[in-house]
Amino acid sequence: MAVSREKQSLDLVLVHERGYSNHPADGPTMKGVTQRVYDGYRKRKGLALPV
């Protein structure tokens, strides 16, 4: 079965964007998504921000 281009791309990205990191330039990041971006998403959706 052929692997989709999306799956191949995701596999390549996840090699570098795994798990949790807290780089001074980015702040808290999980799987390539910064806390700031995640909080903005939740706010736009009307969801409570994590404590």
N, C-alpha and C positions, 0 to 999 in steps of 0.2 A: 504494500500500500504506500502511496506517495505521501510524503510529509508536506504539509502546507507551508507556504512562504511565511505566513504569520508565525507558525510554530518554530520554524528555523530561525527567524529573526528574534523571537522571544528567547530561545535557547542561547543565542549569541549575547543578548543584552544581560541575561541573568548570570552569565559567567562573571560579569563585573558588578552587578547590582544585586547581590545576595544579602539576605538577612538585614541586621541592624548595624548602623554605623553612626558615629557622632563626630563628623569632621568639623573643625572650627569654621571653615568657610561655608558649610551647608547647614550645620545644626543637625538635630536628630533626623535620621533617614532610615526608612524600612523598605527594602526591595526597590530602591530608586525613587521613592516618594518621600519628599521632605515633610516634616511636621507642619510647616507653614502652609504648604499646598493642601495637605489633608484637612487641616482646620478650615481653610477657605472653602473647600468642597463641602464639608459638613455644614458650614454656616449657610452656604447658598441653598442647600437642601432642607434647611430648617431643622437640622439634627443637633442634639446637644453635643457640646464639645467635651472630649474626654477630660476627666479630672486629673 
